[in-house]
Amino acid sequence: MKNNQLHIDFKLNGNSFSTSAELIDFSKEISNTTQQFFIDWFADTDFIEVQTSGSTGKPKSIQLKKEFMINSALATGSFFDLKENTTALLCMSTNFIAGKMMLVRALVLGWDLDVIEPVSNPLEITKKNYDFSAMVPMQLKNSLSQIHRIKKLLVGGGIVSQDLVSEIQNVSTKIFATFGMTETITHIAVKQLNGFKNNTSSEVEKCYFITFPNVSIYKDSRDCLVIKAPKVADAKVITNDVVKIISKNKFKWLGRFDHVINSGGIKLHPEEIEKKLTKIISQRFFVAGISDTNLGEKLILIVEGNKLPIFFSKVKSLSRFETPKAIYFVDRFIETATKKIQRNKTLDLLFK
């Protein structure tokens, strides 16, 4: 499919379109950003300009080839067996790549796509059932009572907590965590989160991210993932994601290199510690390292919201090195536009 063509089966909010002009005119009823995306998509250019989320640095604009975006859509459709006339729900912002790619998949694969406002509980807005959707963890958490109305769901834009993983084990929806970034045009790997034979959250720990076809992976000297995906990116993508390579197409994500804490010569991965602490903390939180005379860096815990007692001794898997040396509470975390926690800015606010 060329980017200036409409798939014959494509529908948007229940409407079919004979021309791209009809689609562009209709889409203004949804949102300005959705309409602007279609204007850019059908324009006589080879690329789309998108904004990175800014979760690990300053947001920036980058250009993505439309050819690569089509390839990404085709890969997702093939991997999840999502053919024409798939009913899909877009409940994420079209300002960023995740929302834009739902539009591209629908256009390229001929889906029947509903676009709604990106609220925290999207299934309260629509009463229909869907074959496919994508959500951030907060949306999934708030939609648990109705999530069975979606057959297959991708979860991205943040870590899925252990508590949430436990809560989705008995739902009929097939749920997958995604790994990717704007530079790889959303996901290049997925990890199954539920539907295991024993139906327990502990099975998830044994499950790894599986890469899509035509994607190769290896580690650099920092133990960070390097991605070669010629169908969606011209150059290799060097990430700051520390991983353990399991096989040529499987890896375990350990955390961010820029979050690693060196405390007394022991390297600590915050995301691994946070996974353990979700068993005893229900509020949003994260751990970080701050300067310490004796240890170099001291492990601390930052919790959002009201003060509450926290008993680290209840987490048997938490080693003494992984036990925070201090706890701080803040009213609200600083977030990106996509609701990701900005750790460094929150720390700056706390320790300014």
ZAFILO-375858 format. One record per residue: x, y, z of N, C-alpha, C in turn; residue in one letter. Coordinates in pm, whole numbers, padded with zeros to 5 digits. Atoms other than C-alpha are relative to their C-alpha. Layout:
      npx      npy      npz     capx     capy     capz      cpx      cpy      cpz   type
        X        Y        Z        X        Y        Z        X        Y        Z      a
...
END
This chain:
      npx      npy      npz     capx     capy     capz      cpx      cpy      cpz   type
    00084   -00121    00000    00000    00000    00000    00087    00125    00000      m
   -00067   -00129   -00001    00122    00349   -00086   -00066    00088    00104      k
    00053   -00079   -00110    00080    00610    00181   -00115    00093   -00042      n
    00108   -00088    00044   -00161    00814   -00036   -00125   -00078   -00039      n
    00116    00083    00030   -00409    00527   -00068   -00076   -00034    00127      q
    00084    00044   -00110   -00700    00431    00156   -00033   -00147   -00018      l
    00041    00139    00008   -00755    00064    00234   -00151   -00005   -00015      h
    00144    00006    00031   -01098   -00033    00102   -00084   -00031    00122      i
    00077    00039   -00119   -01202   -00174    00442    00016    00096    00117      d
   -00026   -00092   -00110   -01077    00117    00654   -00125    00078    00040      f
    00109   -00080   -00054   -01337    00280    00880    00052    00078    00121      k
   -00036   -00083   -00115   -01300    00561    01132   -00128    00044    00070      l
    00120   -00030   -00077   -01562    00595    01405   -00128   -00035   -00078      n
    00118    00054    00070   -01802    00389    01192   -00020    00052   -00140      g
    00016   -00060    00132   -01750    00588    00871    00102   -00052   -00100      n
   -00088    00035    00112   -01604    00480    00534    00027    00125   -00083      s
   -00040   -00119    00074   -01428    00720    00299    00046   -00038   -00140      f
   -00039    00025    00139   -01385    00737   -00078    00134    00064   -00033      s
   -00124   -00074    00028   -01098    00986   -00071    00066    00042    00130      t
   -00073   -00050   -00118   -00831    01109    00166   -00055    00136    00043      s
    00056   -00131   -00033   -00991    01455    00148   -00123   -00015    00090      a
    00117    00028   -00084   -01314    01312    00292    00044   -00037    00142      e
   -00050    00044   -00130   -01118    01147    00574    00056    00119    00078      l
   -00061   -00116   -00067   -00922    01465    00653   -00109    00094    00051      i
    00108   -00090   -00039   -01241    01671    00662   -00076   -00057    00120      d
    00073    00063   -00111   -01418    01420    00891    00082    00001    00129      f
   -00084    00018   -00119   -01122    01383    01128    00011    00125    00086      s
   -00004   -00122   -00082   -01143    01746    01242   -00100   -00008    00114      k
    00098    00019   -00106   -01445    01632    01447    00059   -00076    00119      e
   -00063    00081   -00106   -01214    01402    01647    00096    00086    00080      i
   -00095   -00090   -00066   -00922    01633    01725    00087    00066   -00105      s
   -00090   -00071    00092   -00687    01882    01564    00123   -00083   -00031      n
   -00120    00078    00024   -00390    01649    01611   -00026   -00120   -00090      t
    00037    00111    00088   -00572    01359    01445   -00013    00049   -00144      t
    00013   -00056    00134   -00665    01576    01149    00137    00036   -00058      q
   -00132   -00039    00049   -00311    01713    01125    00082   -00121   -00040      q
   -00073    00121    00038   -00172    01359    01121   -00042   -00045   -00140      f
    00046    00045    00132   -00390    01264    00824    00046    00097   -00111      f
   -00052   -00098    00098   -00292    01588    00644    00146   -00032   -00033      i
   -00142    00031    00021    00075    01500    00695    00018   -00134   -00070      d
   -00015    00136    00056    00024    01134    00605   -00026   -00001   -00151      w
    00035    00000    00142   -00138    01207    00269    00073    00109   -00079      f
   -00080   -00102    00069    00100    01495    00189    00108   -00066   -00084      a
   -00100    00053    00093    00360    01450   -00083    00140    00007    00061      d
   -00131    00009   -00066    00649    01381    00157    00024   -00146    00036      t
   -00036    00138   -00031    00835    01063    00249    00004   -00028    00149      d
   -00018    00017   -00144    00832    01120    00624   -00111    00069    00079      f
    00087   -00065   -00098    00626    01215    00927    00090    00053    00111      i
   -00076   -00056   -00111    00767    01445    01194   -00075   -00029    00130      e
    00063    00037   -00127    00700    01316    01546    00084    00050    00116      v
   -00065   -00048   -00122    00786    01421    01898    00028   -00117    00092      q
   -00030    00102   -00100    00967    01193    02144   -00066    00040    00132      t
    00078   -00027   -00122    00804    01162    02487    00076    00081    00103      s
   -00078   -00076   -00097    01093    01309    02688    00011   -00065    00137      g
   -00005    00067   -00131    01085    01047    02964    00143   -00012    00052      s
   -00140    00014   -00045    01466    01015    02971    00088    00114   -00049      t
   -00077   -00114    00049    01571    01346    02820   -00095    00105   -00053      g
    00082   -00108    00054    01450    01661    02653   -00076   -00049   -00122      k
    00076    00040    00119    01164    01597    02405    00060    00063   -00125      p
   -00056   -00051    00125    01276    01636    02046   -00084   -00050   -00117      k
    00070    00040    00122    01131    01617    01696    00094   -00083   -00086      s
   -00077    00083    00093    01249    01340    01466   -00087   -00034   -00119      i
    00073    00036    00121    01153    01235    01115    00000   -00152   -00018      q
    00015    00144    00023    01019    00884    01051   -00051   -00023   -00141      l
    00043    00029    00137    00989    00742    00701   -00137   -00066    00001      k
    00132    00062    00012    00633    00659    00601    00013   -00147   -00039      k
   -00025    00140    00039    00769    00342    00439    00025   -00086    00123      e
   -00031    00076   -00122    00903    00231    00779   -00123   -00012    00089      f
    00122    00006   -00080    00575    00316    00952   -00096   -00105   -00055      m
    00082    00104    00064    00391    00098    00701    00055   -00138    00033      i
   -00062    00129   -00034    00641   -00184    00762   -00031   -00040    00144      n
    00031    00028   -00139    00583   -00154    01136   -00144   -00046    00016      s
    00141    00038   -00006    00206   -00172    01087   -00021   -00142   -00052      a
    00013    00134    00058    00238   -00481    00867    00055   -00106    00095      l
   -00060    00095   -00095    00463   -00651    01126   -00094   -00027    00117      a
    00095    00017   -00111    00212   -00589    01406   -00120   -00082   -00045      t
    00114    00075    00050   -00074   -00715    01194    00030   -00147   -00018      g
   -00040    00140    00021    00115   -01032    01103    00023   -00073    00132      s
   -00037    00063   -00127    00246   -01103    01455   -00124   -00034    00083      f
    00119    00020   -00083   -00095   -01067    01622   -00121   -00049   -00080      f
    00106    00052    00086   -00301   -01198    01328   -00120    00095   -00003      d
    00102   -00104    00004   -00495   -00873    01287   -00023    00040   -00146      l
    00025   -00020    00142   -00640   -00876    00937   -00098    00115   -00022      k
    00097   -00103    00031   -00877   -00641    00756   -00130   -00024    00079      e
    00126   -00001   -00077   -01203   -00554    00939    00021   -00028    00149      n
   -00026    00005   -00144   -01031   -00588    01279   -00064    00122    00065      t
    00056   -00112   -00075   -01225   -00376    01527    00103    00044    00104      t
   -00107   -00049   -00087   -00981   -00156    01718   -00041    00130    00069      a
    00028   -00120   -00078   -00994    00115    01984    00129    00078    00020      l
   -00111   -00090   -00027   -00755    00410    01993   -00040    00093    00114      l
    00032   -00080   -00119   -00765    00561    02342    00124    00068    00056      c
   -00123   -00069   -00039   -00416    00715    02351    00013    00127   -00084      m
   -00015   -00128    00070   -00307    01062    02244    00066   -00019   -00136      s
   -00061    00003    00133   -00231    01107    01875    00112    00104   -00013      t
   -00116   -00090    00001    00032    01364    01971    00130   -00077   -00012      n
   -00123    00078   -00008    00284    01082    02013   -00009   -00126   -00085      f
   -00013    00108    00097    00400    00780    01818   -00098   -00116    00025      i
    00089    00113   -00027    00184    00518    01995   -00139    00024   -00059      a
    00131   -00033    00056   -00137    00697    01897    00004    00011   -00152      g
   -00013   -00014    00146   -00014    00783    01548    00006   -00136   -00068      k
   -00014    00131    00063    00076    00420    01479   -00130   -00080    00003      m
    00131    00064    00005   -00273    00302    01571   -00076    00048   -00123      m
    00063   -00053    00121   -00398    00531    01294    00060   -00064   -00125      l
   -00067    00059    00117   -00138    00395    01051   -00041   -00146   -00018      v
    00041    00141    00010   -00224    00032    01133   -00140   -00013   -00059      r
    00137    00004    00051   -00590    00100    01070   -00005    00033   -00149      a
   -00005   -00040    00141   -00516    00275    00739    00059   -00110   -00088      l
   -00075    00097    00080   -00270    00012    00617   -00068   -00136   -00005      v
    00054    00136   -00012   -00448   -00302    00738   -00151   -00006   -00024      l
    00144    00001    00027   -00808   -00193    00679   -00084   -00031    00121      g
    00074    00024   -00122   -00934   -00182    01036   -00122    00090    00012      w
    00114   -00081   -00041   -01260   -00052    01176    00039    00062    00134      d
   -00061   -00065   -00115   -01110    00200    01421   -00091    00104    00064      l
    00066   -00105   -00077   -01282    00398    01693    00105    00082    00073      d
   -00092   -00091   -00070   -01092    00702    01826   -00080    00075    00105      v
    00067   -00071   -00109   -01193    00837    02165    00102    00084    00076      i
   -00085   -00085   -00082   -01055    01088    02412    00091   -00088    00087      e
   -00093    00082   -00079   -00741    00954    02591   -00016    00020    00150      p
    00030   -00016   -00143   -00895    00937    02939    00057   -00118    00079      v
   -00058    00104   -00085   -00786    00724    03235   -00081   -00128    00002      s
    00084    00119    00005   -01081    00484    03201   -00077   -00002   -00132      n
    00061   -00014    00133   -01152    00460    02826   -00123   -00086   -00024      p
    00114    00088    00025   -01399    00171    02842   -00128    00051    00064      l
    00121   -00066   -00049   -01639    00396    03032   -00065    00085   -00109      e
    00049   -00087    00106   -01673    00606    02717   -00073   -00080   -00108      i
    00057    00082    00106   -01747    00330    02467   -00056   -00130    00058      t
    00063    00124   -00049   -01973    00028    02517    00019   -00117   -00097      k
   -00022    00104    00100   -01853   -00171    02214    00108   -00099    00044      k
   -00107    00098   -00018   -01632   -00481    02208    00100    00017   -00114      n
   -00105   -00021    00100   -01299   -00478    02022    00093   -00120   -00010      y
   -00102    00103    00021   -01047   -00717    01871    00135    00042    00057      d
   -00136   -00046   -00030   -00749   -00497    01955   -00001    00142    00055      f
   -00021   -00136   -00049   -00635   -00193    02151    00138    00009    00064      s
   -00125   -00025   -00072   -00336   -00038    02325   -00028    00100    00110      a
    00021   -00087   -00115   -00324    00128    02666    00130    00021    00075      m
   -00107   -00014   -00098   -00085    00265    02923   -00044   -00075    00126      v
    00037    00078   -00119   -00073    00077    03258   -00114    00059    00082      p
    00107   -00062   -00077   -00298    00331    03432   -00136   -00027   -00062      m
    00128    00026    00067   -00571    00285    03172   -00043   -00145    00019      q
    00031    00141   -00024   -00549   -00093    03205   -00050   -00021    00142      l
    00038    00013   -00141   -00568   -00068    03584   -00143    00047    00022      k
    00133   -00057   -00019   -00880    00148    03565   -00108   -00068   -00082      n
    00096    00065    00089   -01045   -00075    03303   -00018   -00149    00030      s
   -00002    00143   -00027   -01005   -00414    03471   -00138   -00065   -00001      l
    00133    00061   -00008   -01376   -00471    03530   -00064   -00021   -00137      s
    00060    00011    00134   -01447   -00432    03157    00101   -00042   -00107      q
   -00107    00027    00098   -01119   -00535    02994   -00029   -00121   -00088      i
    00038    00117    00079   -01276   -00861    02873   -00063    00039   -00133      h
    00060   -00047    00125   -01439   -00651    02600    00103    00021   -00110      r
   -00109   -00009    00099   -01099   -00635    02425    00068   -00136   -00008      i
   -00058    00134    00016   -00957   -00958    02280    00152    00001    00018      k
   -00146   -00009   -00009   -00592   -00851    02245    00037    00143    00036      k
   -00036   -00133   -00050   -00428   -00562    02428    00151    00014    00014      l
   -00140   -00034   -00022   -00083   -00403    02414    00007    00103    00112      l
   -00020   -00095   -00109    00043   -00221    02723    00140    00058   -00011      v
   -00131   -00066    00013    00324    00034    02688    00001    00132    00072      g
   -00010   -00132   -00060    00448    00367    02810    00029    00000    00148      g
   -00032    00008   -00142    00546    00245    03154    00008   -00144    00046      g
   -00015    00134   -00054    00622   -00054    03374   -00133   -00049    00056      i
    00119    00062   -00056    00335   -00289    03455    00037   -00060    00135      v
   -00035    00043   -00136    00345   -00343    03832   -00035   -00146    00024      s
    00028    00139   -00037    00347   -00686    03993   -00145   -00017    00043      q
    00139    00008   -00042    00009   -00614    04150   -00093   -00005   -00121      d
    00084   -00002    00119   -00141   -00533    03811    00013   -00129   -00079      l
   -00021    00129    00067    00014   -00844    03656   -00083   -00108    00067      v
    00080    00099   -00073   -00151   -01052    03928   -00149    00016   -00029      s
    00143   -00027    00021   -00486   -00884    03867   -00050   -00040   -00138      e
    00044    00032    00136   -00490   -00964    03493    00011   -00148   -00033      i
   -00022    00141    00032   -00411   -01335    03522   -00128   -00075   -00037      q
    00123    00074    00023   -00775   -01444    03518   -00094    00065   -00101      n
    00085   -00062    00101   -00906   -01216    03244    00017   -00072   -00133      v
   -00004    00070    00129   -00988   -01350    02898    00085    00071   -00105      s
   -00080   -00080    00093   -00803   -01070    02718    00145   -00050   -00004      t
   -00142    00031    00013   -00459   -01164    02582    00078    00132    00008      k
   -00065   -00128   -00028   -00232   -00892    02721    00152   -00013   -00015      i
   -00143    00003    00028    00123   -00811    02610    00064    00133    00038      f
   -00083   -00118   -00019    00385   -00566    02735    00080    00022   -00128      a
   -00075   -00031    00121    00569   -00388    02455    00134    00063    00035      t
   -00129   -00065   -00013    00930   -00281    02414    00029    00074   -00130      f
   -00032   -00078    00119    01017   -00001    02178    00010    00147    00036      g
   -00017   -00144   -00021    01058    00372    02135   -00038    00071   -00130      m
    00036   -00075    00119    00983    00649    01890    00093   -00035   -00116      t
   -00099    00026    00105    01304    00575    01699   -00020   -00135   -00070      e
    00029    00130    00062    01189    00214    01635   -00146   -00009   -00043      t
    00140   -00007    00042    00835    00327    01547   -00084   -00095    00086      i
    00063    00080   -00106    00684    00180    01865    00070   -00134    00016      t
   -00060    00124   -00049    00739   -00184    01956    00077   -00079   -00107      h
   -00074    00097    00082    01002   -00418    01814    00005   -00134    00072      i
    00004    00124   -00078    00943   -00681    02085   -00119    00006    00094      a
    00113    00007   -00093    00657   -00799    02306    00023   -00113    00100      v
   -00010    00099   -00107    00621   -00999    02626   -00140   -00035    00048      k
    00130    00045   -00048    00321   -01207    02725   -00014    00027    00149      q
    00021   -00034   -00140    00170   -01094    03056   -00104   -00088    00070      l
    00101    00086   -00064   -00116   -01339    03113   -00033   -00117   -00092      n
    00040    00115    00082   -00283   -01654    02984    00094   -00118    00010      g
   -00092    00111   -00017   -00022   -01893    03120   -00074   -00124    00049      f
    00063    00126   -00036   -00098   -02259    03186   -00039   -00003    00147      k
    00028    00000   -00144   -00073   -02218    03564   -00070    00126    00046      n
    00076   -00122   -00026   -00231   -01872    03541    00045    00075    00126      n
   -00054   -00072   -00116   -00001   -01717    03802    00098    00106   -00047      t
   -00090   -00110    00038    00197   -01393    03794    00146   -00042    00003      s
   -00139    00046   -00006    00514   -01586    03880    00046   -00053   -00135      s
   -00035    00049    00134    00501   -01735    03529    00052    00113   -00088      e
   -00042   -00115    00080    00549   -01385    03388    00150    00022    00013      v
   -00143   -00020   -00025    00895   -01370    03546    00085   -00092   -00088      e
   -00072    00095    00083    00995   -01669    03332   -00016    00032   -00149      k
    00028   -00037    00138    00872   -01499    03018    00088    00118   -00041      c
   -00092   -00104    00048    01099   -01280    02805   -00061    00077   -00116      y
    00040   -00073    00120    01058   -01016    02539    00045   -00078   -00123      f
   -00029    00068    00126    01042   -01175    02194   -00002    00104   -00111      i
   -00010   -00100    00106    01155   -00965    01899   -00083   -00040   -00121      t
    00070    00023    00126    00961   -00928    01576    00098   -00055   -00104      f
   -00088    00043    00110    01096   -01088    01255    00076    00120   -00058      p
   -00086   -00103    00062    01375   -00891    01080    00058    00098    00102      n
   -00062   -00080   -00106    01498   -00755    01416    00111   -00083    00063      v
   -00111    00068   -00067    01841   -00851    01552    00047    00086    00117      s
   -00036   -00071   -00123    01973   -00762    01897    00136   -00048    00051      i
   -00121    00037   -00072    02300   -00757    02091    00025    00105    00107      y
   -00032   -00094   -00108    02457   -00578    02390    00129    00075   -00031      k
   -00124   -00074    00012    02718   -00304    02395    00082   -00017    00128      d
   -00090    00015   -00115    02997   -00260    02652   -00065    00037    00132      s
    00072   -00039   -00123    02749   -00112    02902   -00105   -00104    00039      r
    00107    00100   -00014    02524   -00423    02876   -00134    00056   -00044      d
    00123   -00059    00051    02270   -00203    02696   -00036   -00060   -00137      c
    00050    00061    00123    02054   -00329    02412    00030    00086   -00122      l
   -00017   -00063    00130    02147   -00245    02054   -00093   -00072   -00097      v
    00102    00056    00089    01876   -00295    01793    00034    00028   -00145      i
   -00010   -00016    00144    01914   -00355    01422   -00134   -00045   -00059      k
    00133    00028    00055    01574   -00332    01253   -00014    00075   -00132      a
   -00006   -00072    00127    01627   -00237    00886   -00135    00030   -00063      p
    00133   -00027    00055    01254   -00248    00811   -00064    00126    00059      k
    00061   -00116   -00066    01181    00036    01055    00100    00109    00038      v
   -00101   -00101   -00036    01511    00221    01110    00122   -00015   -00091      a
   -00116    00003    00090    01799    00314    00877    00127   -00046    00072      d
   -00122    00029   -00075    02067    00289    01145   -00033   -00084    00122      a
    00021    00075   -00124    02116    00068    01448   -00040    00098    00110      k
    00048   -00084   -00111    01947    00202    01761    00071   -00045    00128      v
   -00072    00029   -00124    02170    00217    02069   -00084    00052    00116      i
    00089   -00039   -00109    01950    00219    02378    00078    00018    00131      t
   -00052   -00005   -00137    02011    00292    02746   -00069   -00105    00088      n
    00071    00106   -00071    01819   -00023    02841    00092   -00117    00027      d
   -00085    00112   -00041    02023   -00277    03037   -00080   -00129   -00013      v
    00073    00124    00026    01927   -00629    02930    00089   -00122    00022      v
   -00067    00129    00004    02018   -00993    02956   -00048   -00069   -00126      k
    00036    00067    00125    02028   -01160    02614   -00020   -00149    00028      i
    00032    00140   -00024    01859   -01501    02633    00030   -00083   -00124      i
   -00027    00065    00128    01879   -01599    02265   -00001    00107   -00108      s
   -00009   -00099    00108    01897   -01433    01924   -00126    00085   -00014      k
    00123   -00078    00010    01536   -01318    01955   -00073    00016    00133      n
    00061   -00015   -00132    01474   -01311    02332    00094    00076    00094      k
   -00080   -00071   -00100    01590   -01078    02609   -00083    00031    00123      f
    00064   -00043   -00123    01513   -00984    02967    00041    00144    00027      k
   -00028   -00141   -00030    01485   -00614    03047    00029    00015    00148      w
   -00042   -00016   -00140    01669   -00519    03368   -00022    00141    00053      l
    00018   -00137   -00044    01635   -00141    03377    00073    00097   -00090      g
   -00066   -00104    00077    01774    00187    03248    00142    00021    00050      r
   -00140   -00024   -00035    02150    00243    03239    00015    00133    00073      f
   -00010   -00131   -00063    02096    00607    03333   -00067    00005    00137      d
    00058    00008   -00135    01911    00493    03646    00087   -00084    00095      h
   -00081    00091   -00083    02180    00248    03770    00065    00076    00115      v
   -00055   -00062   -00121    02294    00324    04125    00123   -00081    00044      i
   -00122    00065   -00050    02651    00246    04240    00013    00034    00148      n
    00001   -00024   -00144    02621    00210    04616    00102   -00090    00068      s
   -00105    00078   -00065    02939    00103    04791    00060   -00106   -00090      g
   -00057    00095    00096    03060   -00069    04474   -00100   -00102   -00051      g
    00106    00091    00046    02732   -00261    04430   -00089    00073   -00100      i
    00086   -00061    00101    02541   -00185    04110   -00145   -00045    00023      k
    00140    00027   -00027    02169   -00159    04179   -00086    00050   -00116      l
    00092   -00038    00107    01898   -00154    03910   -00134    00038    00063      h
    00122   -00044   -00066    01607    00056    04038   -00126   -00075   -00041      p
    00122    00065    00047    01348   -00112    03820   -00017   -00140    00059      e
    00008    00133   -00062    01434   -00455    03964   -00043    00012    00146      e
    00037   -00023   -00140    01404   -00318    04319   -00147    00042    00009      i
    00138   -00048    00000    01078   -00140    04236   -00099   -00113   -00022      e
    00087    00116    00025    00932   -00464    04105   -00029   -00075    00131      k
    00018    00069   -00129    00987   -00619    04449   -00084    00083    00096      k
    00069   -00087   -00096    00854   -00317    04639   -00148    00019   -00032      l
    00143   -00014    00033    00521   -00317    04451   -00086   -00090    00089      t
    00075    00091   -00087    00420   -00598    04687   -00046    00068    00129      k
    00034   -00064   -00128    00408   -00357    04982   -00038    00147   -00013      i
    00032   -00143    00018    00348   -00011    04829   -00106    00012   -00110      i
    00108   -00013    00097    00020    00070    04655    00003    00135   -00073      s
   -00011   -00131    00063    00097    00437    04579    00111   -00002   -00105      q
   -00110   -00011    00097    00319    00547    04290    00129    00033    00073      r
   -00130   -00023   -00064    00687    00543    04381    00112   -00032   -00096      f
   -00119    00047    00069    01040    00503    04253    00117    00008    00096      f
   -00121   -00009   -00080    01386    00447    04397    00108    00068   -00082      v
   -00107   -00074    00067    01695    00651    04316    00122    00004    00090      a
   -00123   -00015   -00077    02049    00720    04426    00033    00147    00019      g
   -00046   -00136   -00026    02168    01041    04593    00142   -00007    00057      i
   -00140   -00004   -00043    02523    01146    04679    00014   -00033    00149      s
   -00025    00040   -00138    02662    00990    04999    00151   -00010    00023      d
   -00144   -00004   -00028    03003    01039    05161    00060   -00139    00009      t
   -00055    00133   -00022    03051    00675    05258   -00023   -00096   -00116      n
    00037    00098    00102    02869    00483    04984    00021    00049   -00143      l
   -00004   -00055    00135    02919    00715    04689   -00140    00042   -00040      g
    00141   -00027    00022    02546    00687    04622   -00081   -00078    00102      e
    00087    00064   -00099    02275    00610    04876   -00136   -00027   -00063      k
    00129    00038    00054    01959    00425    04777   -00113    00060    00084      l
    00114   -00059   -00070    01641    00617    04863   -00129   -00037   -00071      i
    00134    00027    00053    01268    00567    04809   -00080    00129    00000      l
    00084   -00118    00011    01038    00845    04685   -00142   -00047   -00030      i
    00139    00044    00011    00663    00793    04728   -00090    00121   -00026      v
    00094   -00106    00032    00383    01003    04580   -00123   -00012    00091      e
    00122    00001   -00080    00098    01103    04811    00025    00007    00149      g
   -00004   -00009   -00146    00029    01075    05181    00104   -00093    00060      n
   -00096    00084   -00071    00282    00939    05428   -00068   -00126    00051      k
    00051    00127   -00048    00237    00576    05520    00116   -00084    00050      l
   -00109    00086   -00047    00438    00316    05711    00036   -00104   -00106      p
   -00049    00098    00097    00653    00092    05489    00094   -00096    00071      i
   -00079    00102   -00070    00796   -00234    05621    00075   -00086   -00102      f
   -00080    00070    00099    01078   -00356    05399    00020   -00148    00036      f
   -00022    00138   -00044    01112   -00674    05608   -00103   -00097   -00056      s
    00105    00086    00055    00791   -00802    05447    00037   -00053   -00140      k
   -00043    00044    00134    00973   -00838    05113    00122   -00090    00017      v
   -00107    00097   -00029    01179   -01154    05161    00110    00002   -00106      k
   -00099    00004    00109    01352   -01122    04821    00088    00124   -00004      s
   -00075   -00126   -00001    01487   -00774    04905    00128   -00017    00082      l
   -00127    00013   -00071    01857   -00790    04992    00029    00127    00080      s
   -00032   -00118   -00081    02018   -00551    05240    00053    00114   -00087      r
   -00048   -00103    00091    02181   -00368    04949   -00117    00069   -00071      f
    00116   -00052    00072    01839   -00322    04785   -00101    00069    00091      e
    00090   -00065   -00096    01677   -00183    05100    00029    00149    00007      t
   -00023   -00146   -00005    01632    00197    05077    00045    00047    00137      p
   -00055   -00053   -00125    01824    00392    05339   -00081    00118    00052      k
    00085   -00112   -00042    01569    00676    05350   -00125    00002   -00087      a
    00128   -00011    00071    01208    00743    05246   -00043    00146   -00004      i
    00050   -00136    00016    01072    01071    05107   -00139   -00006   -00064      y
    00134   -00008    00057    00712    01166    05026   -00017    00135   -00069      f
    00030   -00123    00073    00604    01421    04765   -00148   -00001   -00038      v
    00142   -00009    00033    00256    01548    04679   -00029   -00056   -00140      d
    00021    00044    00137    00287    01491    04304    00134   -00016   -00071      r
   -00118    00017    00083    00554    01351    04071   -00010    00095   -00121      f
   -00004   -00074    00126    00661    01563    03775   -00006   -00103   -00113      i
    00025    00097    00107    00544    01389    03455    00027    00061   -00137      e
   -00004   -00042    00139    00591    01404    03080   -00144    00017   -00048      t
    00135   -00014    00057    00297    01479    02850   -00070   -00133   -00013      a
    00058    00134    00010    00245    01101    02824   -00010   -00068    00136      t
    00022    00047   -00137    00223    01067    03204    00110   -00091    00054      k
   -00114    00075   -00054    00565    00904    03251    00066    00085    00108      k
   -00063   -00071   -00110    00742    00995    03574    00136    00055   -00046      i
   -00131   -00059    00025    01033    01235    03526    00079   -00005    00130      q
   -00069    00028   -00126    01262    01100    03794    00095    00113    00039      r
   -00100   -00101   -00033    01541    01355    03773   -00062    00133    00040      n
    00066   -00126   -00033    01308    01655    03775   -00073   -00009    00133      k
    00064    00019   -00131    01117    01509    04069    00103    00006    00112      t
   -00109   -00007   -00098    01445    01462    04254    00049    00143    00018      l
   -00042   -00141   -00008    01547    01819    04171   -00098    00081    00085      d
    00102   -00068   -00077    01218    01940    04314    00012   -00032    00149      l
   -00007    00046   -00138    01272    01736    04630    00124    00053    00071      l
   -00129   -00034   -00064    01635    01832    04692    00054    00137   -00040      f
   -00051   -00132    00043    01654    02184    04548    00036    00086    00121      k
END
